[in-house]
Amino acid sequence: MVTEATAATTSVLGSAPPALDRLKSLLLEASDLSSAASVLRWDQSTFMPSGGAAARGRQLSRLSEIAHQRSTDPGIGELLDALRSYAENIDPMADDARLLAVTRRDFERAVRIPADFIARDSAASSASYSAWVKARPAGDFAAMRPHLEKTLDLSREYAAFFPGYDHIIDPLIGPDEGVTAEETKALFKTLRVALVPMVRTIAEQTETSDACLRKHYPSAQQLTFATQVARDMGYDLTRGRLDLTAHPFMIRFGADDVRITTRVREDDLSDCLFSVWHEAGHAFYELGVSRDLNPPIAGGTSPGVHESQSRLWENLVGRSRGFWEHYYPALQREFPDQLNSVSLDTFYRAINKVSRSLIRTDADELTYNLHVMIRFDLECDLLEGRLAVKDLPDAWNARYQSDLGVVAPDHSNGVLQDVHWYAGTLGGGFQGYTIGNVLSAQFYNAALRAHPEITADIAAGRFETLHSWLKDNVYQHGRKFGVHDLVSQATGSKMRIEPYIDYLRTKYSGLYAL
């Protein structure tokens, strides 16, 4: 392989040598295997009968192990070495140069992880998810405790493959996110200083009613309306689909197969609508990646940047006044008995109601990050051994009481509510939601500077200009650039918290007397 790869680089520097095609072929093979495993995970979360859990866990374990073996094939390392001179003699920002740089980083990280760990981790994750689907509605934390203890052990084992970290959660956050645990804590501290006074001021006022959202809304009609709006926003149903699941997610199988899921509660209109538009935001990112890019750069930059898109479309667009000036009449036509007597102002205030709530995914924009901070702190405590899994429910309730003034009546609305700890590693995931919130405002501001007409477009139900700006400045680049470079190129500055704080203050000053 080395001899073949070396010989393959004898073409004129600056033109793509045959070795690059061979490398792309190996990378595509590994990507296809991972995508096949993703199809099984999607099915497990949507249509698979509960009796298939054991076999599905075995299948996912085997596929994940094979995919990992392909992605750590020594031939990839040899081809990367053989292509080093080619990479050094082309534009460092060119697609090929970025492909080689990101592939080397991914490869050097992946080879640290034994294939048997990948198999064990995948099997444990599959078993844990299947158990969680049953345990959450029953509020049965005892059933999940052994699964979570195993997940904690596996998460610590994973972190140990990357010695030299300052904090055990750093390897779990991963290099793509571009932040460490300490930087995340600093971000949270700054946010808390800005958010807590606003939440406290609003809590002292007369509570806004959201009763109009709590009437009976038939599932089929909710799905019809949410799907049509997602299509208006730009979700292409010839390249995706919408299905039901216990915890909404987006999943990518290929450039033309990016699917989203949601859940429906007939006594809460907002749950389905905003989760559909949240997941559609994720899908827009993946569907907007340039066709010229190959795995592993043909995908989103980082969890935080990905969340910036879901939160942008869910909140800055989907909860905006202008958006509902256009869509509220259509929603009233869909649900005349429930909404014809409800004014736009009442509805707008209801979907933006600030309250100290129990459920993260239902939380308003002001309190949402407090939910994230609680989870991040508990993850750190678990990983560092300050908190045992058996004591997690009590620690959870104590933090919710101290931070939000509420206590869950059961584990379904408490420690079992999020799927993340029960379907993957523990640690390194939740901070992406807050980073996404911060970046959503920064990207949106940059789009408005370039196209001030976007606000009026949204009020008219037109999203092409915003979608095109995001595609040109964020989506098309895939993983070519790290978070800091991508944000700087798109917005003209590194990640800044000020646009997000300004957005929240402006919006909620109009809704409440701040």
N, C-alpha and C positions, 0 to 999 in steps of 0.2 A: 504493500500500500504506500509506504513512504516513497519508494522509488518511482512508482506510478504517479503519485501526487507531485513529486518534485519535478519530474519530467514534464508534467502537465502545465507547469508555470513558465515554460520557456517561451510562451507567446509574448508578443510585444507588450511591454508594460503600459497600462492604461486601458487595454482591451481585456475583456473578461476571459481568463484562461479556462481550459476544460475542467480543471480541478474545481472551479467554482460551481460548475453545473453538477459535478459529482457531489459536492457538499450540499447543494440545495436539494438534491434528490434524497440524501440521507436525512436531512432535516424535515423534508416533507413526509417521509415515511414515519418518522417519530411523531410528527404532528397528526397524521391521519390516525395512528393508533390511539393517541390521546383523545381525538375527536370521537372515535368509536366508543371509547369508555364513557365519554360525555353523553352519548346517545343513551347508553344504558342508565346513566344517572338521571337523565331527564325522564326516561320511562319509569324509573323507580319512584320518582316524585310526582308522577302524573297518572299513569294508567296501569302500572303493574299491580296485580293482585297481591294482597298481603302475604299469601302463601309462598310467593316467589322470593322472599327476602333472603333466605339462606343461599339459594343458587345464585342470586344476583350478587351477593357479597363475594362469593367464590369467583364469579366471572370478572367482576371489577378488579379483584385482587390480581388475577392473572394478567388481564389486559394492562393494568397500571404497571406491573412489573416488567412486562415485555416492552411497553412504551419507554420506560426508564432505561432499560438496557439499550434500546435503539438510540436514545438521546445521549448516552454515555459511551457509545461505540468508540473504541480507540481510533478508528479511522477518521472520526470527526476531528480529534485532536491533531492527527497527522496532517490532515488537509488544512487545518487552520495554520499550522506551522509552515506548511509549504506555500500558503497564500500570503504569508506575512509581507514579503517584498511587494507584492501586488497592492496590498492595502496601504502600504507606506507611500506609494507613488500615485495615488489617486486622491481626488478631493475627499478630505476626511468627513464631509457631510453628505457625500454621495450615498445612494442606496446600498451599493455593494460594501462600501467602507463601514457603514453603520451595521449592516448585516453581520459582517465579520466581527466587529467589536462586541455587539450584543451576544452573538453566538459564543464567542470566547468566554465572556462573563458567565453566561448561562451554563456552559459546559464545565468550566472550572468549579462552579458551584455544585452542579449535579453530580460530578464524579466523587464528591465527598460523601454522598448519600448511598449506602448499600442498597442493592435491588431488593434484598429480603426485607429491609425496613419499609420500602415503598409498598410491598405486598401486604405486610402486616398492618401498616397504617391505613391502606385502602380498605382492607377487610374490616378493621375495627370501625372505620368511619361509616361504612355501609350498615353494619350491624347496629351502630349507635343511632343512625338516622331512622332505621326501621323501628327501633324501640321508641324513639322520641315521638314519632307520628302517633303512637298509641298512648304514650305517657303524658304528653302535653294536655290533651283534652281531659284526661283523668286527673291531672294535677299530681301525678305519681313521681315525685323526685326520687324516692327510694329505688324505683326501677331503673332510673338513669344514673344513679350514683356509681355503680361499678363501671359503667361505660365512660363516665366523665373522669373517673380515676385513671382508667386506661388511657384516655385521650391526654390527660395531664402527663402521664409517664412518657407517652410517645412524643409529646411536644418538647419535653425536657431533653429527650434523647435526640430529637432533631436539632435543637439548639446546640447540643454538645458536638455536633459535626462541624461547627464553626467556632472554634475557640478564639479567645482574644476579644470577645465583646465586652462592652462596658455594662450592659444589662442583658439578662437572659432573653428578654423579649426582642432585642435588636435583630437577631437572625430570623425571628419569626415575622417581623415587619418586612424584612427583606430589602435588597438594594434598590428595587424598582421605585419604592415609595420616596426615597430621597431624604428621609428623616430618621432620627434615632429616637429612643425612648426619652432621652433628656430634652430633645427639641420638641417632641410631642407634649411633654409635661409643661414646657414653657409656653407653647401655644395654648394649651388648656388654661393655664393660669391667667394669661392675658384675656382670653375669652370670658372666663368666670368673672373677672373684675368688671367687664362691660355688661354681661348678661344678667347677673344676679340682681343688681339694682333695678333694672327694667322689669324683671319678673316680680320682684317684691312690690314695686309701685303698682303694677297691674293687678296683683293679687289683692291689694287693698281696695280696689274699686269694685263696683257692682259687677257680678259675673255676667259675661255675655252668654246668651242662650244659644245652644246648638240643637234645640229640639226639632227643628225642621229637618235635620239630617237623620233623626232617629225614628222616623216613621217607617211603615212597611214599603220597601222598594223591591219588587220582584227581580230575581237574579238575571233572568234573560234580558230584561230591559236595561239593567245596569251595564251588562256586558256589551250590548248593542251600542249604547251611547259611548262608552269608554273606548271601544274599538274604533268607532267612526272618527272620534277626535284624534286618536293616535294615528290614524291614516291621514287625517288632515295635517297633522304635525310632520308627517313624512315617513311613517312606518309602512313598509312595503310588504303586504301580505303574500305576494308571490315569492318573497324571500324570507318569510317568517310566519309565525302563527301564535295564537294566544290560547293557553289552556289553564286549567285550574290546578291548584296545588295547596299544600298546607302553609307554606311560607314562600311568597313570590320571589322569583329570580329570573335572570336572563341567562341564556346559554348559547354559545356559538359552536356550530359544527363545521362551518365553512363560510366562505365569503358570501354565499347566497343562501345560507340557512342559519338565521339567527332568531331564536325563539324566545318568547316571553311568557310568563305565567302570572296569575293573580289569584286572589281568593275573594269570595263574595260573602258579605253579611247582609241579609235582607233588612236588618234593623240599623244599618249604618251605611248611608250612601257614600260617604267619603272613602271608606276603606278600599273598595274596588277601583273607583275612579282614579285616585291618586297613585295607587300601586301600579296600575296599568301605565300611566304616564311616566312614572318613575322608571319602570323597567324598559319602557320604550326609549327613554333617554340613553340607557345603557346600549340598547340595540342600535340606535342611530350611530353611536361611536363605532361599533364593530362593522356595521354596514357601510360606513363612510371611509374605511381604510382603503388606501390606494391599491388598485389591482396590481400595481407594479411591485408591491412588496411581497416577500416570501416569508414563511415561518423562519425564525421565531419573531420577526419584527412586524408581522401582519396581525397585530392585535393591539389592545389598549396599553397605554404607557404604564399606568400604575393603578392600584385600587382607588387612591385618592382622586386622580384625574377622572377615572371612570365614574366615581360618585359625583364629581362636579357636574357631569352631564345628566345623571338621573335626577339630582336635586335641582338643577337649573330648569329642566322641563317640568318637573313636578311642582316646584315652588315659585321661582321667579316668573315662569310663564303660567303654569296651571293654577296658581292661587292669586294671580294678579287681577286687579279690578277690570282692566281692559279686556282680558281674556273672557271674563264672565259677562261683560257688556255684550259680547258677541254670542256666547254660547248659552247664557241662562235662558233666553226664550226657547231655545231648542230643548233644553232640559225640562222646562215647564211643560212643553208639548208632550214630552215622553212620560212625564209624571204629573198630569194635570190635577188629580185629586190631592196629591201631596204638596204641590208647590204653587198652584195658581194664586193662592192667597198670601204667599210669602214674597216680600219685596226683594229686589236685587240687593239692597243694602243689608237687609237682615241675613240673606244667604251668604253674602260676602263676609260679613262679620263672623258668621257661624263657621265657615271653613278656615278662618284665621283666628279662631278663638284660642286664647292663651290660658292654659290651665295646668296645674300640677298633676299630671296624669301618670298612669302606671305603665303604659305600653309605648315603647320607643317608636315603633312604626306609625303609631297614631299621634305622636307628639307634635305640637306646634313648632314653628321655626325658632322661637325663643328658648323653649325648654329642651329641645331635641338634643343639643350638645351636652346638656347635663346628664342625660341618659347614657350617652357615649362615654363620658368621663367616669361614671360609676363603673361601667363594664371594664374600661381600661385599667382602672385602679384595682379592681378585683382580680383581673387577669394577672397583673403584676404580683399581687399578694399570693395567688395560687402558685405561680411559677417559682417564686422565691421562697416558698415554704412557710410563709407567715399565716397562711390560711389553708385549712384542710377542706377537702371537698364536702365532707359531712357537715361542716359548719357554714357552707356557702349560702344556704337559704337564709340563715339568721343574719349573716353579714350583708346579704342583699337587702333584706328588709330594713336593717339598721341604716344603710346608706340612703335608701329611698325616704325613710323617715327624716333623716337629717338634711338631705339635699333638696327634696321635693315636697316634704310634708305629707306623704302618702305611704300606706303600707298595703301590699297586695293581700287580698282575702284568701288567695290560694296560690299554689305554685304555677298554675297555668298562666296567671297574670303576673307572675313574678319571675323566678329564676329559670323557668322552662320556656319563657316566651320567645326567645331568639333561637334559631336553628344553629347558629354559628358554632357554638361550643359542642354541639351534638352531631356534627357532620363534617368534621375536619380537625385541624390542629387548634389548640387553645392558645390565643394570644396573637397579636399583630394584625387583626382584621378591623376592629371597630374604629380605630383612629382614622381610618380612611374616610369614614362618613363625615367627620368634622373637617378634615382637609378638603373634602369635596364641597362642603358648604362654603368654606372660605373661597375656594377657587371658582365656585359657580358665580359668585358676584363679580369676581375679577374678570372672568371671561365675558360675562354679560355686559359689564361696563365697557370693555374694549370693543365689543360688537356694536354697542350704541354709539361710541365715539366714531366708528367707521360708518355707521348707518343709523343716524338719528330717527329715521322713519320706522324703525323696528317696532317701537311702542304703538304707533298708529296701525301698523300692519297687524299686530296681534289683536288689537281691538276690532279689526275687520276680519279676523279668522285667517290671516295669511301668515305663513311661517317660512316661506322660501328664503327670504333674505337672511334671517337669523340662522336657519339651517345651513345655508350655503357658507356663511362666514365661519361657522363652527367646523364645517367639513374642510374648508380651505386652510384654516389655522390650527385645528386640533385633530380632527378625525383622520384625515388622509395620511398623517405622518406615522400612524401606528406606534410602534415602539422604537422608531428611529432615534428619538431624542429622550433624554432623561427628563424628569419632572421639571427641574429648574430651567433647563434650556428651552423646553417646550413652552413653559409659562412665560419666560422672558421674550421669546420670539413672538408669541401670540398677543401679549399684552403690553410689552415694552418695559416690564419690570419683573423682578423676582416675586415670589408669592408674598402678598401683602394682606394683612387682616383688615385694614381700614375700609376697603370697599364693602366688605361683608357687614361690618359694624354699622357703617353709614346706611346701608340698605335696610337693616333691621330697624334702626332708629327712625328713619324716614317713614317706613311702612307702618310701624306700630305707634308712632306719634299721631298718625292719621286715624288710627283705630282706637287708641286709648290716650288719655291725658298723661303724657310722660313729661 
